[in-house]
Amino acid sequence: MDASRAYSKTDLMRLAIEEHLKCTQFPRVGAVVTKDGIVLSTGHRGERGNLHAERIALEKLSEEDCRGATVYTTLEPCVALHDGQTVGSCAELLVESGVAEVVIGVLDPNATIYSQGYRKLLENNIAVSFFNRKLRAAVEEETFDVGRVDKLVGSGKRRVPVVHSGIELTVHFSESDTRTIPISWRTLQPMHGFVDLGSRNGAIRVAAGVRDFGDVTDPKVFRFPSHYARMTQGMIAIVQPEGCTFYVLIQLLQLFDSDILFRWECRNDR
């Protein structure tokens, strides 16, 4: 990186991605602070203790350098304190630093942050723009330990946001197998203890009475297939669209104010 060179916006996006690829923990985040295309500082999450990338990059500079600068960050700035974090949020820091513009890679899928950092910046008259589509896709793939947040593979456990109209996910039998099943989570009502699991019409069966995936030996023994199931904590559902040669077991583990935690397991239908 040439400290005297004026970089293009696309090149600055790429430099931020180079920073986030240096991270050894997830979510990966990289940041670059610039003025007129000149790089003033860089930072990546984990570079210095538990501090976030934006804070690391900004704290390398004087107040005068920060004022009017543009910050490229691969992930939406945080708005809430995390466990063990003893400093304020990155969104608040950006506001206090007097930066003029923030360019964001992807919005944070964590429902307690999603669009809130973006909104905080706009409310404080900071211009906000986003990485181009191609680079956003690259950031999405490399930022989170699960890869694409809308892709489920094989088996595992995932916490996802269920806000506004919900979230659409695609279950892949394996990384090398092209078979997929679409699912969606909607209508989260944590006060009432339920969330709706949806898929294609007639694809979902509730595994009534089942407490563990190992208890399911044949998905077809469960009656009354439907296009959705109202899931409460601990419930298990089986999703298998008509003609699909595999099925996925899904168990709701926990509900939060705007997120859910669930696990899944794909099986061939033999």
TORKOL-4160 file (C-alpha; in steps of 0.2 Angstrom, whole numbers, padded with zeros to 4 digits, m for minus):
270
<pt num="1" X="0000" Y="0000" Z="0000"/>
<pt num="2" X="0007" Y="0017" Z="m0005"/>
<pt num="3" X="0004" Y="0030" Z="0008"/>
<pt num="4" X="0006" Y="0044" Z="m0005"/>
<pt num="5" X="m0006" Y="0037" Z="m0018"/>
<pt num="6" X="m0024" Y="0043" Z="m0021"/>
<pt num="7" X="m0034" Y="0027" Z="m0022"/>
<pt num="8" X="m0051" Y="0025" Z="m0031"/>
<pt num="9" X="m0066" Y="0020" Z="m0021"/>
<pt num="10" X="m0066" Y="0003" Z="m0027"/>
<pt num="11" X="m0047" Y="0001" Z="m0023"/>
<pt num="12" X="m0051" Y="0007" Z="m0005"/>
<pt num="13" X="m0065" Y="m0006" Z="m0004"/>
<pt num="14" X="m0052" Y="m0019" Z="m0008"/>
<pt num="15" X="m0040" Y="m0013" Z="0004"/>
<pt num="16" X="m0053" Y="m0014" Z="0018"/>
<pt num="17" X="m0056" Y="m0032" Z="0013"/>
<pt num="18" X="m0038" Y="m0035" Z="0013"/>
<pt num="19" X="m0038" Y="m0029" Z="0031"/>
<pt num="20" X="m0053" Y="m0040" Z="0036"/>
<pt num="21" X="m0044" Y="m0055" Z="0029"/>
<pt num="22" X="m0030" Y="m0053" Z="0042"/>
<pt num="23" X="m0043" Y="m0057" Z="0056"/>
<pt num="24" X="m0041" Y="m0073" Z="0065"/>
<pt num="25" X="m0058" Y="m0072" Z="0073"/>
<pt num="26" X="m0076" Y="m0070" Z="0067"/>
<pt num="27" X="m0084" Y="m0059" Z="0062"/>
<pt num="28" X="m0070" Y="m0053" Z="0052"/>
<pt num="29" X="m0070" Y="m0034" Z="0050"/>
<pt num="30" X="m0057" Y="m0022" Z="0041"/>
<pt num="31" X="m0057" Y="m0003" Z="0041"/>
<pt num="32" X="m0048" Y="0010" Z="0031"/>
<pt num="33" X="m0048" Y="0029" Z="0035"/>
<pt num="34" X="m0045" Y="0040" Z="0020"/>
<pt num="35" X="m0045" Y="0058" Z="0014"/>
<pt num="36" X="m0046" Y="0062" Z="m0004"/>
<pt num="37" X="m0042" Y="0044" Z="m0008"/>
<pt num="38" X="m0026" Y="0045" Z="0003"/>
<pt num="39" X="m0025" Y="0031" Z="0016"/>
<pt num="40" X="m0022" Y="0038" Z="0033"/>
<pt num="41" X="m0024" Y="0022" Z="0043"/>
<pt num="42" X="m0030" Y="0005" Z="0043"/>
<pt num="43" X="m0036" Y="m0008" Z="0056"/>
<pt num="44" X="m0044" Y="m0025" Z="0058"/>
<pt num="45" X="m0053" Y="m0034" Z="0072"/>
<pt num="46" X="m0042" Y="m0042" Z="0084"/>
<pt num="47" X="m0027" Y="m0032" Z="0079"/>
<pt num="48" X="m0027" Y="m0024" Z="0096"/>
<pt num="49" X="m0035" Y="m0034" Z="0110"/>
<pt num="50" X="m0054" Y="m0035" Z="0108"/>
<pt num="51" X="m0056" Y="m0018" Z="0100"/>
<pt num="52" X="m0066" Y="m0017" Z="0084"/>
<pt num="53" X="m0058" Y="m0012" Z="0067"/>
<pt num="54" X="m0065" Y="0005" Z="0066"/>
<pt num="55" X="m0059" Y="0010" Z="0083"/>
<pt num="56" X="m0042" Y="0003" Z="0080"/>
<pt num="57" X="m0040" Y="0013" Z="0064"/>
<pt num="58" X="m0047" Y="0029" Z="0071"/>
<pt num="59" X="m0037" Y="0029" Z="0087"/>
<pt num="60" X="m0021" Y="0029" Z="0076"/>
<pt num="61" X="m0025" Y="0046" Z="0070"/>
<pt num="62" X="m0026" Y="0064" Z="0078"/>
<pt num="63" X="m0043" Y="0073" Z="0080"/>
<pt num="64" X="m0039" Y="0084" Z="0065"/>
<pt num="65" X="m0035" Y="0069" Z="0054"/>
<pt num="66" X="m0052" Y="0061" Z="0058"/>
<pt num="67" X="m0062" Y="0076" Z="0055"/>
<pt num="68" X="m0070" Y="0076" Z="0038"/>
<pt num="69" X="m0062" Y="0059" Z="0034"/>
<pt num="70" X="m0070" Y="0044" Z="0025"/>
<pt num="71" X="m0070" Y="0027" Z="0033"/>
<pt num="72" X="m0072" Y="0011" Z="0023"/>
<pt num="73" X="m0078" Y="m0003" Z="0035"/>
<pt num="74" X="m0082" Y="m0021" Z="0029"/>
<pt num="75" X="m0096" Y="m0023" Z="0042"/>
<pt num="76" X="m0109" Y="m0011" Z="0048"/>
<pt num="77" X="m0103" Y="m0002" Z="0064"/>
<pt num="78" X="m0110" Y="m0009" Z="0080"/>
<pt num="79" X="m0122" Y="0001" Z="0091"/>
<pt num="80" X="m0123" Y="m0010" Z="0106"/>
<pt num="81" X="m0110" Y="m0015" Z="0119"/>
<pt num="82" X="m0105" Y="m0034" Z="0118"/>
<pt num="83" X="m0101" Y="m0045" Z="0133"/>
<pt num="84" X="m0084" Y="m0040" Z="0140"/>
<pt num="85" X="m0083" Y="m0024" Z="0129"/>
<pt num="86" X="m0077" Y="m0009" Z="0140"/>
<pt num="87" X="m0078" Y="0004" Z="0126"/>
<pt num="88" X="m0092" Y="0013" Z="0117"/>
<pt num="89" X="m0100" Y="0008" Z="0101"/>
<pt num="90" X="m0091" Y="0010" Z="0084"/>
<pt num="91" X="m0106" Y="0020" Z="0077"/>
<pt num="92" X="m0105" Y="0032" Z="0092"/>
<pt num="93" X="m0086" Y="0034" Z="0090"/>
<pt num="94" X="m0088" Y="0038" Z="0071"/>
<pt num="95" X="m0100" Y="0052" Z="0076"/>
<pt num="96" X="m0089" Y="0059" Z="0089"/>
<pt num="97" X="m0074" Y="0058" Z="0078"/>
<pt num="98" X="m0082" Y="0070" Z="0065"/>
<pt num="99" X="m0080" Y="0059" Z="0050"/>
<pt num="100" X="m0089" Y="0065" Z="0035"/>
<pt num="101" X="m0093" Y="0048" Z="0026"/>
<pt num="102" X="m0094" Y="0029" Z="0030"/>
<pt num="103" X="m0094" Y="0016" Z="0016"/>
<pt num="104" X="m0101" Y="m0001" Z="0022"/>
<pt num="105" X="m0097" Y="m0018" Z="0016"/>
<pt num="106" X="m0112" Y="m0027" Z="0022"/>
<pt num="107" X="m0126" Y="m0024" Z="0035"/>
<pt num="108" X="m0124" Y="m0034" Z="0051"/>
<pt num="109" X="m0136" Y="m0049" Z="0051"/>
<pt num="110" X="m0137" Y="m0048" Z="0070"/>
<pt num="111" X="m0154" Y="m0042" Z="0073"/>
<pt num="112" X="m0149" Y="m0031" Z="0087"/>
<pt num="113" X="m0138" Y="m0021" Z="0076"/>
<pt num="114" X="m0145" Y="m0024" Z="0058"/>
<pt num="115" X="m0148" Y="m0007" Z="0050"/>
<pt num="116" X="m0146" Y="0002" Z="0067"/>
<pt num="117" X="m0128" Y="0007" Z="0065"/>
<pt num="118" X="m0133" Y="0013" Z="0047"/>
<pt num="119" X="m0147" Y="0023" Z="0054"/>
<pt num="120" X="m0136" Y="0031" Z="0068"/>
<pt num="121" X="m0124" Y="0038" Z="0056"/>
<pt num="122" X="m0138" Y="0045" Z="0045"/>
<pt num="123" X="m0146" Y="0053" Z="0060"/>
<pt num="124" X="m0130" Y="0062" Z="0063"/>
<pt num="125" X="m0128" Y="0069" Z="0046"/>
<pt num="126" X="m0114" Y="0057" Z="0041"/>
<pt num="127" X="m0115" Y="0051" Z="0022"/>
<pt num="128" X="m0117" Y="0033" Z="0020"/>
<pt num="129" X="m0114" Y="0022" Z="0005"/>
<pt num="130" X="m0110" Y="0004" Z="0002"/>
<pt num="131" X="m0097" Y="m0007" Z="m0007"/>
<pt num="132" X="m0102" Y="m0012" Z="m0025"/>
<pt num="133" X="m0112" Y="m0029" Z="m0027"/>
<pt num="134" X="m0097" Y="m0039" Z="m0032"/>
<pt num="135" X="m0087" Y="m0034" Z="m0017"/>
<pt num="136" X="m0102" Y="m0035" Z="m0005"/>
<pt num="137" X="m0103" Y="m0054" Z="m0010"/>
<pt num="138" X="m0085" Y="m0056" Z="m0007"/>
<pt num="139" X="m0087" Y="m0048" Z="0011"/>
<pt num="140" X="m0102" Y="m0059" Z="0014"/>
<pt num="141" X="m0093" Y="m0075" Z="0011"/>
<pt num="142" X="m0078" Y="m0071" Z="0022"/>
<pt num="143" X="m0085" Y="m0061" Z="0036"/>
<pt num="144" X="m0094" Y="m0074" Z="0046"/>
<pt num="145" X="m0089" Y="m0091" Z="0052"/>
<pt num="146" X="m0104" Y="m0099" Z="0044"/>
<pt num="147" X="m0100" Y="m0091" Z="0027"/>
<pt num="148" X="m0116" Y="m0085" Z="0019"/>
<pt num="149" X="m0129" Y="m0082" Z="0032"/>
<pt num="150" X="m0143" Y="m0088" Z="0021"/>
<pt num="151" X="m0135" Y="m0105" Z="0017"/>
<pt num="152" X="m0136" Y="m0120" Z="0028"/>
<pt num="153" X="m0126" Y="m0135" Z="0024"/>
<pt num="154" X="m0127" Y="m0153" Z="0030"/>
<pt num="155" X="m0130" Y="m0151" Z="0049"/>
<pt num="156" X="m0127" Y="m0138" Z="0062"/>
<pt num="157" X="m0133" Y="m0125" Z="0073"/>
<pt num="158" X="m0137" Y="m0107" Z="0069"/>
<pt num="159" X="m0143" Y="m0091" Z="0077"/>
<pt num="160" X="m0152" Y="m0080" Z="0064"/>
<pt num="161" X="m0162" Y="m0064" Z="0065"/>
<pt num="162" X="m0181" Y="m0064" Z="0061"/>
<pt num="163" X="m0186" Y="m0046" Z="0059"/>
<pt num="164" X="m0199" Y="m0037" Z="0048"/>
<pt num="165" X="m0204" Y="m0050" Z="0035"/>
<pt num="166" X="m0193" Y="m0064" Z="0041"/>
<pt num="167" X="m0178" Y="m0073" Z="0034"/>
<pt num="168" X="m0177" Y="m0085" Z="0019"/>
<pt num="169" X="m0164" Y="m0099" Z="0020"/>
<pt num="170" X="m0158" Y="m0112" Z="0008"/>
<pt num="171" X="m0153" Y="m0129" Z="0015"/>
<pt num="172" X="m0140" Y="m0138" Z="0005"/>
<pt num="173" X="m0138" Y="m0157" Z="0007"/>
<pt num="174" X="m0119" Y="m0155" Z="0007"/>
<pt num="175" X="m0106" Y="m0143" Z="m0001"/>
<pt num="176" X="m0104" Y="m0155" Z="m0016"/>
<pt num="177" X="m0122" Y="m0160" Z="m0018"/>
<pt num="178" X="m0133" Y="m0148" Z="m0028"/>
<pt num="179" X="m0149" Y="m0153" Z="m0020"/>
<pt num="180" X="m0158" Y="m0140" Z="m0009"/>
<pt num="181" X="m0173" Y="m0136" Z="0001"/>
<pt num="182" X="m0180" Y="m0119" Z="0004"/>
<pt num="183" X="m0186" Y="m0114" Z="0022"/>
<pt num="184" X="m0191" Y="m0097" Z="0030"/>
<pt num="185" X="m0193" Y="m0091" Z="0048"/>
<pt num="186" X="m0207" Y="m0078" Z="0050"/>
<pt num="187" X="m0219" Y="m0070" Z="0063"/>
<pt num="188" X="m0207" Y="m0071" Z="0078"/>
<pt num="189" X="m0217" Y="m0068" Z="0094"/>
<pt num="190" X="m0205" Y="m0071" Z="0109"/>
<pt num="191" X="m0218" Y="m0065" Z="0121"/>
<pt num="192" X="m0229" Y="m0079" Z="0116"/>
<pt num="193" X="m0215" Y="m0091" Z="0113"/>
<pt num="194" X="m0217" Y="m0096" Z="0095"/>
<pt num="195" X="m0210" Y="m0093" Z="0078"/>
<pt num="196" X="m0217" Y="m0099" Z="0061"/>
<pt num="197" X="m0206" Y="m0111" Z="0050"/>
<pt num="198" X="m0212" Y="m0111" Z="0032"/>
<pt num="199" X="m0207" Y="m0119" Z="0016"/>
<pt num="200" X="m0216" Y="m0125" Z="0000"/>
<pt num="201" X="m0234" Y="m0130" Z="0001"/>
<pt num="202" X="m0236" Y="m0147" Z="0010"/>
<pt num="203" X="m0217" Y="m0148" Z="0014"/>
<pt num="204" X="m0218" Y="m0147" Z="0033"/>
<pt num="205" X="m0223" Y="m0161" Z="0045"/>
<pt num="206" X="m0222" Y="m0158" Z="0064"/>
<pt num="207" X="m0213" Y="m0173" Z="0072"/>
<pt num="208" X="m0226" Y="m0173" Z="0087"/>
<pt num="209" X="m0219" Y="m0181" Z="0102"/>
<pt num="210" X="m0201" Y="m0182" Z="0096"/>
<pt num="211" X="m0188" Y="m0175" Z="0108"/>
<pt num="212" X="m0172" Y="m0179" Z="0098"/>
<pt num="213" X="m0167" Y="m0181" Z="0079"/>
<pt num="214" X="m0162" Y="m0199" Z="0083"/>
<pt num="215" X="m0181" Y="m0203" Z="0087"/>
<pt num="216" X="m0185" Y="m0200" Z="0069"/>
<pt num="217" X="m0183" Y="m0215" Z="0058"/>
<pt num="218" X="m0196" Y="m0212" Z="0044"/>
<pt num="219" X="m0202" Y="m0194" Z="0040"/>
<pt num="220" X="m0218" Y="m0201" Z="0032"/>
<pt num="221" X="m0225" Y="m0208" Z="0048"/>
<pt num="222" X="m0230" Y="m0190" Z="0053"/>
<pt num="223" X="m0247" Y="m0185" Z="0046"/>
<pt num="224" X="m0254" Y="m0168" Z="0041"/>
<pt num="225" X="m0241" Y="m0160" Z="0030"/>
<pt num="226" X="m0243" Y="m0141" Z="0029"/>
<pt num="227" X="m0234" Y="m0126" Z="0021"/>
<pt num="228" X="m0229" Y="m0120" Z="0039"/>
<pt num="229" X="m0227" Y="m0125" Z="0057"/>
<pt num="230" X="m0229" Y="m0114" Z="0072"/>
<pt num="231" X="m0214" Y="m0119" Z="0082"/>
<pt num="232" X="m0211" Y="m0118" Z="0101"/>
<pt num="233" X="m0195" Y="m0121" Z="0110"/>
<pt num="234" X="m0189" Y="m0139" Z="0108"/>
<pt num="235" X="m0201" Y="m0143" Z="0094"/>
<pt num="236" X="m0195" Y="m0153" Z="0079"/>
<pt num="237" X="m0201" Y="m0152" Z="0061"/>
<pt num="238" X="m0197" Y="m0162" Z="0046"/>
<pt num="239" X="m0196" Y="m0152" Z="0029"/>
<pt num="240" X="m0197" Y="m0162" Z="0013"/>
<pt num="241" X="m0205" Y="m0154" Z="m0003"/>
<pt num="242" X="m0214" Y="m0166" Z="m0015"/>
<pt num="243" X="m0202" Y="m0175" Z="m0026"/>
<pt num="244" X="m0186" Y="m0171" Z="m0015"/>
<pt num="245" X="m0174" Y="m0186" Z="m0012"/>
<pt num="246" X="m0169" Y="m0179" Z="0005"/>
<pt num="247" X="m0176" Y="m0171" Z="0020"/>
<pt num="248" X="m0171" Y="m0159" Z="0034"/>
<pt num="249" X="m0174" Y="m0160" Z="0052"/>
<pt num="250" X="m0176" Y="m0144" Z="0061"/>
<pt num="251" X="m0177" Y="m0141" Z="0080"/>
<pt num="252" X="m0180" Y="m0124" Z="0088"/>
<pt num="253" X="m0168" Y="m0122" Z="0102"/>
<pt num="254" X="m0171" Y="m0104" Z="0109"/>
<pt num="255" X="m0180" Y="m0088" Z="0105"/>
<pt num="256" X="m0174" Y="m0070" Z="0108"/>
<pt num="257" X="m0182" Y="m0053" Z="0106"/>
<pt num="258" X="m0177" Y="m0053" Z="0087"/>
<pt num="259" X="m0167" Y="m0069" Z="0084"/>
<pt num="260" X="m0169" Y="m0087" Z="0086"/>
<pt num="261" X="m0157" Y="m0102" Z="0088"/>
<pt num="262" X="m0160" Y="m0118" Z="0079"/>
<pt num="263" X="m0152" Y="m0134" Z="0073"/>
<pt num="264" X="m0154" Y="m0144" Z="0058"/>
<pt num="265" X="m0149" Y="m0161" Z="0050"/>
<pt num="266" X="m0150" Y="m0167" Z="0032"/>
<pt num="267" X="m0154" Y="m0185" Z="0028"/>
<pt num="268" X="m0156" Y="m0195" Z="0012"/>
<pt num="269" X="m0174" Y="m0202" Z="0010"/>
<pt num="270" X="m0171" Y="m0221" Z="0008"/>
